[in-house]
């Protein structure tokens, strides 16, 4: 989920914590739990700081180890211990349990969007992305804002948030059923489907889909149960070529491949270099595929520059390539 939603979920969890008699009877503990829940609900995304290094490192590691099983245990203990150091009079066990629950909730809700996480590490490095809740879901966010306003106006926080989360639970079931229907429609429409990547939009009845068959990639949208195929690409493996071998050694290309299971590639020859471009097909937006990896290789088989990340125009991509090259050099 987005940062704002994670934070309001932390607020909600601190409201639910008032149902815990130990928390309810100790105002200091409640304040500590609120801090732990809000910070814990965002803690796994502290890896966003990796952007300061470069996009390749960020893409390879974001929602990776910081969202893993060991990290969930670490965040809960570490945050609770830091808070406890400032208020040693509170019950540490209850502080830890609510803080840890906030971290668990963060990782749990992240697995339902199209980006996903590596939440099952160290057991597997597989990306878990169920793709039926938008990264920013306005309905979920608005429900949290309603809950916060009701709490401020005097509503019982425990009862209020339990009611809201019951509604959200039903909403998750509804979106899951929506996705199942879409998957069923696609499997009836296409032969030899191997993979279906779904990405919901902020509009309830409009979804983006990327379908992998034996020989083709199909990119389209589903609106009110009707499939519209927008682009079709041949499913081609990367060729056995010296330029590709060089490209695969580049950090940006490698990071892209560690994250993107559905992509197509291009090789374009220019006067002074050859461009290898990988394009993720899952996130088509306004006629553009914004998540790419590009590397330029000169005539002497040396990498000139490269980039991976989200760009929404060719002009911005070329600017990024120039900027990344200047920073690297």
Secondary structure in CASP SS format (residue, H / E / C, confidence):
PFRMAT SS
TARGET T0000
AUTHOR 0000-0000-0000
METHOD secondary structure of the structure
MODEL  1
X C 1.00
X C 1.00
X H 1.00
X H 1.00
X H 1.00
X H 1.00
X H 1.00
X H 1.00
X H 1.00
X H 1.00
X H 1.00
X H 1.00
X H 1.00
X H 1.00
X H 1.00
X H 1.00
X H 1.00
X H 1.00
X H 1.00
X C 1.00
X H 1.00
X H 1.00
X H 1.00
X H 1.00
X C 1.00
X C 1.00
X H 1.00
X H 1.00
X H 1.00
X H 1.00
X H 1.00
X H 1.00
X H 1.00
X H 1.00
X H 1.00
X H 1.00
X H 1.00
X H 1.00
X H 1.00
X H 1.00
X H 1.00
X H 1.00
X H 1.00
X H 1.00
X H 1.00
X H 1.00
X H 1.00
X H 1.00
X H 1.00
X H 1.00
X H 1.00
X H 1.00
X C 1.00
X C 1.00
X H 1.00
X H 1.00
X H 1.00
X H 1.00
X H 1.00
X H 1.00
X H 1.00
X C 1.00
X C 1.00
X C 1.00
X H 1.00
X H 1.00
X H 1.00
X C 1.00
X H 1.00
X H 1.00
X H 1.00
X H 1.00
X H 1.00
X H 1.00
X H 1.00
X H 1.00
X H 1.00
X H 1.00
X H 1.00
X H 1.00
X H 1.00
X H 1.00
X H 1.00
X H 1.00
X H 1.00
X H 1.00
X C 1.00
X C 1.00
X C 1.00
X C 1.00
X C 1.00
X H 1.00
X H 1.00
X H 1.00
X H 1.00
X H 1.00
X H 1.00
X H 1.00
X H 1.00
X H 1.00
X H 1.00
X H 1.00
X H 1.00
X H 1.00
X H 1.00
X H 1.00
X H 1.00
X H 1.00
X H 1.00
X H 1.00
X C 1.00
X C 1.00
X C 1.00
X C 1.00
X C 1.00
X C 1.00
X E 1.00
X C 1.00
X C 1.00
X C 1.00
X C 1.00
X C 1.00
X C 1.00
X C 1.00
X C 1.00
X C 1.00
X C 1.00
X E 1.00
X C 1.00
X C 1.00
X C 1.00
X C 1.00
X C 1.00
X C 1.00
X C 1.00
X C 1.00
X C 1.00
X H 1.00
X H 1.00
X H 1.00
X H 1.00
X H 1.00
X H 1.00
X H 1.00
X H 1.00
X H 1.00
X H 1.00
X H 1.00
X H 1.00
X H 1.00
X H 1.00
X H 1.00
X C 1.00
X C 1.00
X C 1.00
X C 1.00
X H 1.00
X H 1.00
X H 1.00
X H 1.00
X H 1.00
X H 1.00
X H 1.00
X H 1.00
X H 1.00
X H 1.00
X H 1.00
X H 1.00
X H 1.00
X H 1.00
X H 1.00
X H 1.00
X H 1.00
X H 1.00
X H 1.00
X H 1.00
X H 1.00
X H 1.00
X H 1.00
X H 1.00
X H 1.00
X H 1.00
X H 1.00
X H 1.00
X H 1.00
X H 1.00
X H 1.00
X H 1.00
X H 1.00
X C 1.00
X C 1.00
X C 1.00
X E 1.00
X E 1.00
X E 1.00
X E 1.00
X E 1.00
X E 1.00
X E 1.00
X E 1.00
X C 1.00
X C 1.00
X C 1.00
X C 1.00
X C 1.00
X E 1.00
X E 1.00
X E 1.00
X E 1.00
X E 1.00
X E 1.00
X E 1.00
X E 1.00
X C 1.00
X C 1.00
X E 1.00
X E 1.00
X E 1.00
X E 1.00
X E 1.00
X E 1.00
X E 1.00
X E 1.00
X C 1.00
X C 1.00
X E 1.00
X E 1.00
X E 1.00
X E 1.00
X E 1.00
X E 1.00
X E 1.00
X E 1.00
X E 1.00
X C 1.00
X C 1.00
X C 1.00
X C 1.00
X C 1.00
X C 1.00
X C 1.00
X H 1.00
X H 1.00
X H 1.00
X H 1.00
X H 1.00
X H 1.00
X H 1.00
X C 1.00
X C 1.00
X H 1.00
X H 1.00
X H 1.00
X H 1.00
X H 1.00
X H 1.00
X H 1.00
X H 1.00
X H 1.00
X C 1.00
X C 1.00
X C 1.00
X E 1.00
X E 1.00
X E 1.00
X E 1.00
X E 1.00
X E 1.00
X E 1.00
X C 1.00
X C 1.00
X C 1.00
X E 1.00
X E 1.00
X E 1.00
X E 1.00
X E 1.00
X E 1.00
X E 1.00
X E 1.00
X C 1.00
X C 1.00
X C 1.00
X E 1.00
X E 1.00
X C 1.00
X C 1.00
X E 1.00
X E 1.00
X C 1.00
X E 1.00
X E 1.00
X E 1.00
X E 1.00
X E 1.00
X E 1.00
X E 1.00
X E 1.00
X C 1.00
X C 1.00
X C 1.00
X C 1.00
X E 1.00
X E 1.00
X E 1.00
X E 1.00
X E 1.00
X E 1.00
X E 1.00
X E 1.00
X C 1.00
X C 1.00
X C 1.00
X H 1.00
X H 1.00
X H 1.00
X H 1.00
X H 1.00
X H 1.00
X H 1.00
X H 1.00
X H 1.00
X H 1.00
X H 1.00
X H 1.00
X H 1.00
X H 1.00
X H 1.00
X C 1.00
END
